[in-house]
Amino acid sequence: MVKYLTGSFDVWLADENEMKKLGKKWMKDGEFHEVISFPLEEKGPGPDRVWRLGDVVVWEGAKDRDGLVEHGVWHLLGEHHS
């Protein structure tokens, strides 16, 4: 049995202009998004046994940042909108 030490993800805060640029480049829909997730392409633990998931970018003006971070992490874990 192998025990992983932890899971890890980074959270970034971005202003409205940065969120629009990220949305245009990565979401390709031209809409403003309060949260955008960037999962790592390589899944699994690193040599230090830390499971890195990716990055979550949240709009700094959002009222519910915690909820948006949670939403973004679900995307990093593979959950998507139906």
Distance bins in CASP14 RR format, pairs under 12 A and 6 or more apart:
PFRMAT RR
TARGET T0000
AUTHOR 0000-0000-0000
RMODE 2
METHOD distances of the structure
MODEL  1
2 44 0 0 0 0 0 1 0 0 0 0 0
2 45 0 0 0 0 1 0 0 0 0 0 0
2 46 0 0 0 0 0 1 0 0 0 0 0
2 49 1 0 0 1 0 0 0 0 0 0 0
2 51 0 0 0 0 0 1 0 0 0 0 0
3 45 0 0 0 0 0 1 0 0 0 0 0
3 49 1 0 0 1 0 0 0 0 0 0 0
3 50 0 0 0 0 0 1 0 0 0 0 0
3 51 0 0 0 0 0 1 0 0 0 0 0
4 44 0 0 0 0 1 0 0 0 0 0 0
4 45 1 0 1 0 0 0 0 0 0 0 0
4 46 0 0 0 0 1 0 0 0 0 0 0
4 48 0 0 0 0 1 0 0 0 0 0 0
4 49 1 0 1 0 0 0 0 0 0 0 0
4 50 1 0 0 1 0 0 0 0 0 0 0
4 51 1 0 1 0 0 0 0 0 0 0 0
4 52 0 0 0 0 0 1 0 0 0 0 0
4 53 0 0 0 0 0 1 0 0 0 0 0
5 45 0 0 0 0 1 0 0 0 0 0 0
5 46 0 0 0 0 1 0 0 0 0 0 0
5 47 0 0 0 0 0 1 0 0 0 0 0
5 48 1 0 0 1 0 0 0 0 0 0 0
5 49 1 0 1 0 0 0 0 0 0 0 0
5 50 1 0 1 0 0 0 0 0 0 0 0
5 51 0 0 0 0 1 0 0 0 0 0 0
5 52 0 0 0 0 0 1 0 0 0 0 0
6 45 0 0 0 0 1 0 0 0 0 0 0
6 46 0 0 0 0 0 1 0 0 0 0 0
6 48 0 0 0 0 1 0 0 0 0 0 0
6 49 0 0 0 0 1 0 0 0 0 0 0
6 50 1 0 1 0 0 0 0 0 0 0 0
6 51 1 0 0 1 0 0 0 0 0 0 0
6 52 0 0 0 0 1 0 0 0 0 0 0
6 53 0 0 0 0 0 1 0 0 0 0 0
7 40 0 0 0 0 0 1 0 0 0 0 0
7 43 0 0 0 0 0 1 0 0 0 0 0
7 44 0 0 0 0 1 0 0 0 0 0 0
7 45 0 0 0 0 1 0 0 0 0 0 0
7 46 0 0 0 0 0 1 0 0 0 0 0
7 48 0 0 0 0 0 1 0 0 0 0 0
7 49 0 0 0 0 1 0 0 0 0 0 0
7 50 1 0 1 0 0 0 0 0 0 0 0
7 51 1 0 1 0 0 0 0 0 0 0 0
7 52 1 0 0 1 0 0 0 0 0 0 0
7 53 1 0 0 1 0 0 0 0 0 0 0
7 54 0 0 0 0 0 1 0 0 0 0 0
7 73 0 0 0 0 0 1 0 0 0 0 0
7 76 0 0 0 0 0 1 0 0 0 0 0
7 77 0 0 0 0 0 1 0 0 0 0 0
8 40 0 0 0 0 0 1 0 0 0 0 0
8 44 0 0 0 0 0 1 0 0 0 0 0
8 45 0 0 0 0 1 0 0 0 0 0 0
8 46 0 0 0 0 1 0 0 0 0 0 0
8 48 0 0 0 0 1 0 0 0 0 0 0
8 49 0 0 0 0 0 1 0 0 0 0 0
8 50 1 0 1 0 0 0 0 0 0 0 0
8 51 1 0 0 1 0 0 0 0 0 0 0
8 52 1 0 1 0 0 0 0 0 0 0 0
8 53 1 0 0 1 0 0 0 0 0 0 0
8 54 0 0 0 0 1 0 0 0 0 0 0
8 55 0 0 0 0 0 1 0 0 0 0 0
8 56 0 0 0 0 0 1 0 0 0 0 0
8 73 0 0 0 0 0 1 0 0 0 0 0
8 76 0 0 0 0 0 1 0 0 0 0 0
9 37 0 0 0 0 1 0 0 0 0 0 0
9 38 0 0 0 0 1 0 0 0 0 0 0
9 39 0 0 0 0 1 0 0 0 0 0 0
9 40 0 0 0 0 1 0 0 0 0 0 0
9 50 0 0 0 0 0 1 0 0 0 0 0
9 51 0 0 0 0 1 0 0 0 0 0 0
9 52 1 0 0 1 0 0 0 0 0 0 0
9 53 1 0 1 0 0 0 0 0 0 0 0
9 54 1 0 1 0 0 0 0 0 0 0 0
9 55 1 0 0 1 0 0 0 0 0 0 0
9 56 1 0 0 1 0 0 0 0 0 0 0
9 57 0 0 0 0 0 1 0 0 0 0 0
9 58 0 0 0 0 0 1 0 0 0 0 0
9 69 0 0 0 0 1 0 0 0 0 0 0
9 70 0 0 0 0 0 1 0 0 0 0 0
9 72 0 0 0 0 1 0 0 0 0 0 0
9 73 1 0 0 1 0 0 0 0 0 0 0
9 74 0 0 0 0 0 1 0 0 0 0 0
9 75 0 0 0 0 0 1 0 0 0 0 0
9 76 1 0 1 0 0 0 0 0 0 0 0
9 77 0 0 0 0 1 0 0 0 0 0 0
10 37 0 0 0 0 0 1 0 0 0 0 0
10 38 0 0 0 0 1 0 0 0 0 0 0
10 39 0 0 0 0 0 1 0 0 0 0 0
10 40 0 0 0 0 0 1 0 0 0 0 0
10 52 0 0 0 0 1 0 0 0 0 0 0
10 53 0 0 0 0 1 0 0 0 0 0 0
10 54 1 0 0 1 0 0 0 0 0 0 0
10 55 1 0 1 0 0 0 0 0 0 0 0
10 56 1 0 0 1 0 0 0 0 0 0 0
10 57 0 0 0 0 1 0 0 0 0 0 0
10 58 0 0 0 0 0 1 0 0 0 0 0
10 69 0 0 0 0 0 1 0 0 0 0 0
10 72 0 0 0 0 0 1 0 0 0 0 0
10 73 0 0 0 0 0 1 0 0 0 0 0
10 76 0 0 0 0 0 1 0 0 0 0 0
11 35 0 0 0 0 1 0 0 0 0 0 0
11 36 0 0 0 0 0 1 0 0 0 0 0
11 37 0 0 0 0 0 1 0 0 0 0 0
11 38 0 0 0 0 0 1 0 0 0 0 0
11 53 0 0 0 0 0 1 0 0 0 0 0
11 54 0 0 0 0 1 0 0 0 0 0 0
11 55 1 0 0 1 0 0 0 0 0 0 0
11 56 1 0 1 0 0 0 0 0 0 0 0
11 57 1 0 0 1 0 0 0 0 0 0 0
11 58 1 0 0 1 0 0 0 0 0 0 0
11 59 0 0 0 0 0 1 0 0 0 0 0
11 60 0 0 0 0 0 1 0 0 0 0 0
11 62 0 0 0 0 0 1 0 0 0 0 0
11 65 0 0 0 0 1 0 0 0 0 0 0
11 66 0 0 0 0 0 1 0 0 0 0 0
11 67 0 0 0 0 0 1 0 0 0 0 0
11 68 0 0 0 0 1 0 0 0 0 0 0
11 69 1 0 1 0 0 0 0 0 0 0 0
11 70 0 0 0 0 0 1 0 0 0 0 0
11 71 0 0 0 0 0 1 0 0 0 0 0
11 72 0 0 0 0 1 0 0 0 0 0 0
11 73 0 0 0 0 1 0 0 0 0 0 0
11 76 0 0 0 0 0 1 0 0 0 0 0
12 18 0 0 0 0 1 0 0 0 0 0 0
12 19 0 0 0 0 0 1 0 0 0 0 0
12 22 0 0 0 0 1 0 0 0 0 0 0
12 35 0 0 0 0 0 1 0 0 0 0 0
12 36 0 0 0 0 1 0 0 0 0 0 0
12 37 0 0 0 0 0 1 0 0 0 0 0
12 38 0 0 0 0 1 0 0 0 0 0 0
12 54 0 0 0 0 0 1 0 0 0 0 0
12 55 1 0 0 1 0 0 0 0 0 0 0
12 56 1 0 0 1 0 0 0 0 0 0 0
12 57 1 0 1 0 0 0 0 0 0 0 0
12 58 1 0 0 1 0 0 0 0 0 0 0
12 59 0 0 0 0 0 1 0 0 0 0 0
12 60 0 0 0 0 1 0 0 0 0 0 0
12 65 0 0 0 0 0 1 0 0 0 0 0
12 68 0 0 0 0 0 1 0 0 0 0 0
12 69 0 0 0 0 0 1 0 0 0 0 0
12 72 0 0 0 0 0 1 0 0 0 0 0
13 19 0 0 0 0 1 0 0 0 0 0 0
13 34 0 0 0 0 0 1 0 0 0 0 0
13 35 0 0 0 0 0 1 0 0 0 0 0
13 55 0 0 0 0 0 1 0 0 0 0 0
13 56 0 0 0 0 0 1 0 0 0 0 0
13 57 1 0 0 1 0 0 0 0 0 0 0
13 58 1 0 1 0 0 0 0 0 0 0 0
13 59 1 0 0 1 0 0 0 0 0 0 0
13 60 1 0 1 0 0 0 0 0 0 0 0
13 61 0 0 0 0 1 0 0 0 0 0 0
13 62 0 0 0 0 1 0 0 0 0 0 0
13 65 1 0 0 1 0 0 0 0 0 0 0
13 68 0 0 0 0 0 1 0 0 0 0 0
13 69 0 0 0 0 0 1 0 0 0 0 0
14 20 0 0 0 0 1 0 0 0 0 0 0
14 21 0 0 0 0 1 0 0 0 0 0 0
14 22 1 0 0 1 0 0 0 0 0 0 0
14 23 0 0 0 0 0 1 0 0 0 0 0
14 32 0 0 0 0 0 1 0 0 0 0 0
14 33 0 0 0 0 0 1 0 0 0 0 0
14 34 0 0 0 0 0 1 0 0 0 0 0
14 35 0 0 0 0 1 0 0 0 0 0 0
14 36 0 0 0 0 1 0 0 0 0 0 0
14 55 0 0 0 0 0 1 0 0 0 0 0
14 56 0 0 0 0 0 1 0 0 0 0 0
14 57 1 0 1 0 0 0 0 0 0 0 0
14 58 1 0 0 1 0 0 0 0 0 0 0
14 59 1 0 0 1 0 0 0 0 0 0 0
14 60 1 0 0 1 0 0 0 0 0 0 0
14 61 0 0 0 0 1 0 0 0 0 0 0
14 62 0 0 0 0 0 1 0 0 0 0 0
14 65 0 0 0 0 0 1 0 0 0 0 0
14 68 0 0 0 0 0 1 0 0 0 0 0
15 21 0 0 0 0 1 0 0 0 0 0 0
15 22 0 0 0 0 0 1 0 0 0 0 0
15 32 0 0 0 0 0 1 0 0 0 0 0
15 57 0 0 0 0 0 1 0 0 0 0 0
15 58 0 0 0 0 0 1 0 0 0 0 0
15 59 1 0 0 1 0 0 0 0 0 0 0
15 60 1 0 1 0 0 0 0 0 0 0 0
15 61 0 0 0 0 1 0 0 0 0 0 0
15 62 0 0 0 0 0 1 0 0 0 0 0
16 22 0 0 0 0 0 1 0 0 0 0 0
16 23 0 0 0 0 0 1 0 0 0 0 0
16 32 1 0 0 1 0 0 0 0 0 0 0
16 33 0 0 0 0 0 1 0 0 0 0 0
16 34 0 0 0 0 1 0 0 0 0 0 0
16 58 0 0 0 0 0 1 0 0 0 0 0
16 59 1 0 0 1 0 0 0 0 0 0 0
16 60 0 0 0 0 1 0 0 0 0 0 0
16 61 1 0 0 1 0 0 0 0 0 0 0
16 62 0 0 0 0 0 1 0 0 0 0 0
17 23 0 0 0 0 0 1 0 0 0 0 0
17 24 0 0 0 0 0 1 0 0 0 0 0
17 32 0 0 0 0 0 1 0 0 0 0 0
17 59 0 0 0 0 0 1 0 0 0 0 0
17 60 0 0 0 0 0 1 0 0 0 0 0
18 24 0 0 0 0 0 1 0 0 0 0 0
18 25 0 0 0 0 0 1 0 0 0 0 0
18 26 0 0 0 0 0 1 0 0 0 0 0
18 32 0 0 0 0 0 1 0 0 0 0 0
18 33 0 0 0 0 0 1 0 0 0 0 0
18 36 0 0 0 0 0 1 0 0 0 0 0
18 57 1 0 0 1 0 0 0 0 0 0 0
18 58 0 0 0 0 0 1 0 0 0 0 0
18 59 0 0 0 0 1 0 0 0 0 0 0
18 60 0 0 0 0 1 0 0 0 0 0 0
18 61 0 0 0 0 0 1 0 0 0 0 0
19 25 0 0 0 0 0 1 0 0 0 0 0
19 26 0 0 0 0 0 1 0 0 0 0 0
19 27 0 0 0 0 1 0 0 0 0 0 0
19 30 0 0 0 0 0 1 0 0 0 0 0
19 31 0 0 0 0 0 1 0 0 0 0 0
19 32 1 0 0 1 0 0 0 0 0 0 0
19 33 1 0 0 1 0 0 0 0 0 0 0
19 34 1 0 0 1 0 0 0 0 0 0 0
19 35 0 0 0 0 1 0 0 0 0 0 0
19 36 1 0 0 1 0 0 0 0 0 0 0
19 57 1 0 0 1 0 0 0 0 0 0 0
19 58 0 0 0 0 1 0 0 0 0 0 0
19 59 1 0 1 0 0 0 0 0 0 0 0
19 60 0 0 0 0 1 0 0 0 0 0 0
19 61 0 0 0 0 1 0 0 0 0 0 0
19 62 0 0 0 0 1 0 0 0 0 0 0
19 68 0 0 0 0 0 1 0 0 0 0 0
20 26 0 0 0 0 0 1 0 0 0 0 0
20 27 0 0 0 0 0 1 0 0 0 0 0
20 29 0 0 0 0 0 1 0 0 0 0 0
20 30 1 0 0 1 0 0 0 0 0 0 0
20 31 0 0 0 0 1 0 0 0 0 0 0
20 32 1 0 1 0 0 0 0 0 0 0 0
20 33 0 0 0 0 1 0 0 0 0 0 0
20 34 0 0 0 0 0 1 0 0 0 0 0
20 36 0 0 0 0 0 1 0 0 0 0 0
20 57 0 0 0 0 0 1 0 0 0 0 0
20 59 0 0 0 0 1 0 0 0 0 0 0
21 27 0 0 0 0 0 1 0 0 0 0 0
21 30 0 0 0 0 0 1 0 0 0 0 0
21 32 0 0 0 0 0 1 0 0 0 0 0
21 33 0 0 0 0 0 1 0 0 0 0 0
21 36 0 0 0 0 0 1 0 0 0 0 0
21 57 0 0 0 0 0 1 0 0 0 0 0
22 28 0 0 0 0 0 1 0 0 0 0 0
22 29 0 0 0 0 0 1 0 0 0 0 0
22 30 0 0 0 0 0 1 0 0 0 0 0
22 31 0 0 0 0 0 1 0 0 0 0 0
22 32 0 0 0 0 0 1 0 0 0 0 0
22 33 1 0 0 1 0 0 0 0 0 0 0
22 34 0 0 0 0 0 1 0 0 0 0 0
22 35 0 0 0 0 0 1 0 0 0 0 0
22 36 1 0 1 0 0 0 0 0 0 0 0
22 37 0 0 0 0 0 1 0 0 0 0 0
22 38 0 0 0 0 1 0 0 0 0 0 0
22 55 0 0 0 0 0 1 0 0 0 0 0
22 56 0 0 0 0 0 1 0 0 0 0 0
22 57 1 0 0 1 0 0 0 0 0 0 0
22 58 0 0 0 0 0 1 0 0 0 0 0
22 59 0 0 0 0 1 0 0 0 0 0 0
23 29 1 0 0 1 0 0 0 0 0 0 0
23 30 1 0 0 1 0 0 0 0 0 0 0
23 31 1 0 0 1 0 0 0 0 0 0 0
23 32 1 0 0 1 0 0 0 0 0 0 0
23 33 1 0 1 0 0 0 0 0 0 0 0
23 34 0 0 0 0 0 1 0 0 0 0 0
23 35 0 0 0 0 0 1 0 0 0 0 0
23 36 1 0 0 1 0 0 0 0 0 0 0
23 37 0 0 0 0 0 1 0 0 0 0 0
23 38 0 0 0 0 0 1 0 0 0 0 0
23 57 0 0 0 0 1 0 0 0 0 0 0
23 59 0 0 0 0 0 1 0 0 0 0 0
24 30 1 0 1 0 0 0 0 0 0 0 0
24 31 0 0 0 0 1 0 0 0 0 0 0
24 32 0 0 0 0 1 0 0 0 0 0 0
24 33 0 0 0 0 0 1 0 0 0 0 0
24 36 0 0 0 0 0 1 0 0 0 0 0
25 33 0 0 0 0 0 1 0 0 0 0 0
25 36 0 0 0 0 1 0 0 0 0 0 0
25 38 0 0 0 0 0 1 0 0 0 0 0
25 57 0 0 0 0 0 1 0 0 0 0 0
26 33 0 0 0 0 1 0 0 0 0 0 0
26 36 1 0 0 1 0 0 0 0 0 0 0
26 37 0 0 0 0 1 0 0 0 0 0 0
26 38 1 0 0 1 0 0 0 0 0 0 0
26 39 0 0 0 0 0 1 0 0 0 0 0
26 55 0 0 0 0 0 1 0 0 0 0 0
26 57 0 0 0 0 1 0 0 0 0 0 0
27 33 1 0 0 1 0 0 0 0 0 0 0
27 34 0 0 0 0 0 1 0 0 0 0 0
27 35 0 0 0 0 0 1 0 0 0 0 0
27 36 1 0 0 1 0 0 0 0 0 0 0
27 37 0 0 0 0 0 1 0 0 0 0 0
27 38 0 0 0 0 0 1 0 0 0 0 0
27 57 0 0 0 0 0 1 0 0 0 0 0
27 75 0 0 0 0 0 1 0 0 0 0 0
28 36 0 0 0 0 0 1 0 0 0 0 0
29 36 0 0 0 0 0 1 0 0 0 0 0
32 59 0 0 0 0 1 0 0 0 0 0 0
32 61 0 0 0 0 0 1 0 0 0 0 0
32 62 0 0 0 0 0 1 0 0 0 0 0
33 56 0 0 0 0 0 1 0 0 0 0 0
33 57 0 0 0 0 1 0 0 0 0 0 0
33 58 0 0 0 0 1 0 0 0 0 0 0
33 59 1 0 0 1 0 0 0 0 0 0 0
33 62 0 0 0 0 0 1 0 0 0 0 0
33 68 0 0 0 0 1 0 0 0 0 0 0
33 71 0 0 0 0 0 1 0 0 0 0 0
33 72 0 0 0 0 0 1 0 0 0 0 0
33 75 0 0 0 0 0 1 0 0 0 0 0
33 81 0 0 0 0 0 1 0 0 0 0 0
34 56 0 0 0 0 0 1 0 0 0 0 0
34 57 0 0 0 0 1 0 0 0 0 0 0
34 58 1 0 0 1 0 0 0 0 0 0 0
34 59 1 0 1 0 0 0 0 0 0 0 0
34 60 0 0 0 0 1 0 0 0 0 0 0
34 61 0 0 0 0 1 0 0 0 0 0 0
34 62 1 0 1 0 0 0 0 0 0 0 0
34 63 0 0 0 0 1 0 0 0 0 0 0
34 64 0 0 0 0 1 0 0 0 0 0 0
34 65 0 0 0 0 1 0 0 0 0 0 0
34 67 0 0 0 0 1 0 0 0 0 0 0
34 68 1 0 1 0 0 0 0 0 0 0 0
34 69 0 0 0 0 0 1 0 0 0 0 0
34 71 0 0 0 0 1 0 0 0 0 0 0
34 72 0 0 0 0 0 1 0 0 0 0 0
35 55 0 0 0 0 0 1 0 0 0 0 0
35 56 1 0 0 1 0 0 0 0 0 0 0
35 57 1 0 0 1 0 0 0 0 0 0 0
35 58 1 0 1 0 0 0 0 0 0 0 0
35 59 1 0 0 1 0 0 0 0 0 0 0
35 60 0 0 0 0 0 1 0 0 0 0 0
35 61 0 0 0 0 0 1 0 0 0 0 0
35 62 1 0 0 1 0 0 0 0 0 0 0
35 64 0 0 0 0 1 0 0 0 0 0 0
35 65 0 0 0 0 1 0 0 0 0 0 0
35 66 0 0 0 0 0 1 0 0 0 0 0
35 67 0 0 0 0 1 0 0 0 0 0 0
35 68 1 0 1 0 0 0 0 0 0 0 0
35 69 1 0 0 1 0 0 0 0 0 0 0
35 70 0 0 0 0 1 0 0 0 0 0 0
35 71 1 0 1 0 0 0 0 0 0 0 0
35 72 1 0 1 0 0 0 0 0 0 0 0
35 73 0 0 0 0 1 0 0 0 0 0 0
35 74 0 0 0 0 0 1 0 0 0 0 0
35 75 0 0 0 0 1 0 0 0 0 0 0
35 76 0 0 0 0 0 1 0 0 0 0 0
36 54 0 0 0 0 0 1 0 0 0 0 0
36 55 0 0 0 0 1 0 0 0 0 0 0
36 56 1 0 0 1 0 0 0 0 0 0 0
36 57 1 0 1 0 0 0 0 0 0 0 0
36 58 0 0 0 0 1 0 0 0 0 0 0
36 59 0 0 0 0 1 0 0 0 0 0 0
36 62 0 0 0 0 0 1 0 0 0 0 0
36 68 0 0 0 0 1 0 0 0 0 0 0
36 69 0 0 0 0 0 1 0 0 0 0 0
36 71 0 0 0 0 0 1 0 0 0 0 0
36 72 0 0 0 0 1 0 0 0 0 0 0
36 75 0 0 0 0 1 0 0 0 0 0 0
36 76 0 0 0 0 0 1 0 0 0 0 0
37 53 0 0 0 0 1 0 0 0 0 0 0
37 54 1 0 0 1 0 0 0 0 0 0 0
37 55 1 0 0 1 0 0 0 0 0 0 0
37 56 1 0 1 0 0 0 0 0 0 0 0
37 57 1 0 0 1 0 0 0 0 0 0 0
37 58 0 0 0 0 1 0 0 0 0 0 0
37 68 0 0 0 0 0 1 0 0 0 0 0
37 69 0 0 0 0 1 0 0 0 0 0 0
37 70 0 0 0 0 0 1 0 0 0 0 0
37 71 0 0 0 0 1 0 0 0 0 0 0
37 72 1 0 1 0 0 0 0 0 0 0 0
37 73 1 0 0 1 0 0 0 0 0 0 0
37 74 0 0 0 0 1 0 0 0 0 0 0
37 75 1 1 0 0 0 0 0 0 0 0 0
37 76 1 0 1 0 0 0 0 0 0 0 0
37 77 0 0 0 0 1 0 0 0 0 0 0
37 78 0 0 0 0 1 0 0 0 0 0 0
37 79 0 0 0 0 0 1 0 0 0 0 0
37 80 0 0 0 0 1 0 0 0 0 0 0
37 81 0 0 0 0 0 1 0 0 0 0 0
38 52 0 0 0 0 0 1 0 0 0 0 0
38 53 0 0 0 0 1 0 0 0 0 0 0
38 54 1 0 1 0 0 0 0 0 0 0 0
38 55 1 0 1 0 0 0 0 0 0 0 0
38 56 1 0 0 1 0 0 0 0 0 0 0
38 57 1 0 0 1 0 0 0 0 0 0 0
38 72 0 0 0 0 1 0 0 0 0 0 0
38 73 0 0 0 0 0 1 0 0 0 0 0
38 75 0 0 0 0 1 0 0 0 0 0 0
38 76 0 0 0 0 1 0 0 0 0 0 0
39 51 0 0 0 0 0 1 0 0 0 0 0
39 52 0 0 0 0 1 0 0 0 0 0 0
39 53 1 0 0 1 0 0 0 0 0 0 0
39 54 1 0 1 0 0 0 0 0 0 0 0
39 55 0 0 0 0 1 0 0 0 0 0 0
39 56 0 0 0 0 1 0 0 0 0 0 0
39 72 0 0 0 0 1 0 0 0 0 0 0
39 73 0 0 0 0 0 1 0 0 0 0 0
39 74 0 0 0 0 0 1 0 0 0 0 0
39 75 1 0 0 1 0 0 0 0 0 0 0
39 76 1 0 1 0 0 0 0 0 0 0 0
39 77 0 0 0 0 1 0 0 0 0 0 0
39 78 1 0 0 1 0 0 0 0 0 0 0
39 79 0 0 0 0 0 1 0 0 0 0 0
39 80 0 0 0 0 0 1 0 0 0 0 0
40 46 0 0 0 0 0 1 0 0 0 0 0
40 50 0 0 0 0 0 1 0 0 0 0 0
40 51 0 0 0 0 1 0 0 0 0 0 0
40 52 1 0 1 0 0 0 0 0 0 0 0
40 53 1 0 0 1 0 0 0 0 0 0 0
40 54 1 0 1 0 0 0 0 0 0 0 0
40 55 0 0 0 0 1 0 0 0 0 0 0
40 56 0 0 0 0 0 1 0 0 0 0 0
40 76 0 0 0 0 1 0 0 0 0 0 0
40 77 0 0 0 0 0 1 0 0 0 0 0
40 78 0 0 0 0 0 1 0 0 0 0 0
41 52 0 0 0 0 0 1 0 0 0 0 0
41 53 0 0 0 0 0 1 0 0 0 0 0
41 54 0 0 0 0 1 0 0 0 0 0 0
42 51 0 0 0 0 0 1 0 0 0 0 0
42 52 0 0 0 0 1 0 0 0 0 0 0
42 53 0 0 0 0 0 1 0 0 0 0 0
42 54 0 0 0 0 0 1 0 0 0 0 0
43 51 0 0 0 0 1 0 0 0 0 0 0
43 52 0 0 0 0 1 0 0 0 0 0 0
43 53 0 0 0 0 1 0 0 0 0 0 0
43 54 0 0 0 0 0 1 0 0 0 0 0
43 76 0 0 0 0 0 1 0 0 0 0 0
43 77 0 0 0 0 0 1 0 0 0 0 0
43 78 0 0 0 0 1 0 0 0 0 0 0
44 50 0 0 0 0 1 0 0 0 0 0 0
44 51 1 0 1 0 0 0 0 0 0 0 0
44 52 1 0 0 1 0 0 0 0 0 0 0
44 53 0 0 0 0 1 0 0 0 0 0 0
44 54 0 0 0 0 0 1 0 0 0 0 0
45 51 1 0 1 0 0 0 0 0 0 0 0
45 52 1 0 0 1 0 0 0 0 0 0 0
45 53 0 0 0 0 0 1 0 0 0 0 0
46 52 1 0 0 1 0 0 0 0 0 0 0
46 53 0 0 0 0 0 1 0 0 0 0 0
51 76 0 0 0 0 0 1 0 0 0 0 0
51 77 0 0 0 0 0 1 0 0 0 0 0
52 76 0 0 0 0 1 0 0 0 0 0 0
53 69 0 0 0 0 0 1 0 0 0 0 0
53 72 0 0 0 0 1 0 0 0 0 0 0
53 73 1 0 0 1 0 0 0 0 0 0 0
53 74 0 0 0 0 0 1 0 0 0 0 0
53 75 0 0 0 0 1 0 0 0 0 0 0
53 76 1 0 1 0 0 0 0 0 0 0 0
53 77 1 0 0 1 0 0 0 0 0 0 0
53 78 0 0 0 0 1 0 0 0 0 0 0
54 72 0 0 0 0 1 0 0 0 0 0 0
54 73 0 0 0 0 1 0 0 0 0 0 0
54 75 0 0 0 0 1 0 0 0 0 0 0
54 76 1 0 1 0 0 0 0 0 0 0 0
54 77 0 0 0 0 0 1 0 0 0 0 0
54 78 0 0 0 0 0 1 0 0 0 0 0
55 69 0 0 0 0 0 1 0 0 0 0 0
55 72 0 0 0 0 1 0 0 0 0 0 0
55 73 0 0 0 0 0 1 0 0 0 0 0
55 75 0 0 0 0 0 1 0 0 0 0 0
55 76 0 0 0 0 1 0 0 0 0 0 0
56 62 0 0 0 0 0 1 0 0 0 0 0
56 65 0 0 0 0 0 1 0 0 0 0 0
56 66 0 0 0 0 0 1 0 0 0 0 0
56 67 0 0 0 0 0 1 0 0 0 0 0
56 68 1 0 0 1 0 0 0 0 0 0 0
56 69 1 0 1 0 0 0 0 0 0 0 0
56 70 0 0 0 0 1 0 0 0 0 0 0
56 71 0 0 0 0 1 0 0 0 0 0 0
56 72 1 0 1 0 0 0 0 0 0 0 0
56 73 1 0 0 1 0 0 0 0 0 0 0
56 74 0 0 0 0 1 0 0 0 0 0 0
56 75 1 0 0 1 0 0 0 0 0 0 0
56 76 1 0 0 1 0 0 0 0 0 0 0
56 77 0 0 0 0 0 1 0 0 0 0 0
57 65 0 0 0 0 0 1 0 0 0 0 0
57 68 0 0 0 0 1 0 0 0 0 0 0
57 69 0 0 0 0 0 1 0 0 0 0 0
57 71 0 0 0 0 0 1 0 0 0 0 0
57 72 0 0 0 0 1 0 0 0 0 0 0
57 75 0 0 0 0 0 1 0 0 0 0 0
57 76 0 0 0 0 0 1 0 0 0 0 0
58 64 0 0 0 0 1 0 0 0 0 0 0
58 65 1 0 1 0 0 0 0 0 0 0 0
58 66 0 0 0 0 1 0 0 0 0 0 0
58 67 0 0 0 0 1 0 0 0 0 0 0
58 68 1 0 1 0 0 0 0 0 0 0 0
58 69 1 0 0 1 0 0 0 0 0 0 0
58 70 0 0 0 0 0 1 0 0 0 0 0
58 71 0 0 0 0 1 0 0 0 0 0 0
58 72 0 0 0 0 1 0 0 0 0 0 0
58 73 0 0 0 0 0 1 0 0 0 0 0
59 65 0 0 0 0 1 0 0 0 0 0 0
59 68 1 0 0 1 0 0 0 0 0 0 0
59 69 0 0 0 0 0 1 0 0 0 0 0
60 68 0 0 0 0 0 1 0 0 0 0 0
61 68 0 0 0 0 0 1 0 0 0 0 0
62 68 1 0 1 0 0 0 0 0 0 0 0
62 69 0 0 0 0 1 0 0 0 0 0 0
62 71 0 0 0 0 0 1 0 0 0 0 0
62 72 0 0 0 0 0 1 0 0 0 0 0
64 70 0 0 0 0 1 0 0 0 0 0 0
64 71 0 0 0 0 1 0 0 0 0 0 0
65 71 0 0 0 0 0 1 0 0 0 0 0
65 72 0 0 0 0 0 1 0 0 0 0 0
66 72 0 0 0 0 0 1 0 0 0 0 0
66 73 0 0 0 0 0 1 0 0 0 0 0
67 73 0 0 0 0 1 0 0 0 0 0 0
67 74 0 0 0 0 0 1 0 0 0 0 0
68 74 0 0 0 0 0 1 0 0 0 0 0
68 75 0 0 0 0 0 1 0 0 0 0 0
69 75 0 0 0 0 0 1 0 0 0 0 0
69 76 0 0 0 0 0 1 0 0 0 0 0
70 76 0 0 0 0 0 1 0 0 0 0 0
70 77 0 0 0 0 0 1 0 0 0 0 0
70 79 0 0 0 0 0 1 0 0 0 0 0
71 77 0 0 0 0 0 1 0 0 0 0 0
71 79 0 0 0 0 1 0 0 0 0 0 0
71 80 0 0 0 0 0 1 0 0 0 0 0
71 81 0 0 0 0 1 0 0 0 0 0 0
72 78 0 0 0 0 0 1 0 0 0 0 0
72 79 0 0 0 0 1 0 0 0 0 0 0
72 80 0 0 0 0 0 1 0 0 0 0 0
72 81 0 0 0 0 0 1 0 0 0 0 0
73 79 0 0 0 0 1 0 0 0 0 0 0
74 80 0 0 0 0 1 0 0 0 0 0 0
74 81 0 0 0 0 0 1 0 0 0 0 0
75 81 0 0 0 0 1 0 0 0 0 0 0
END
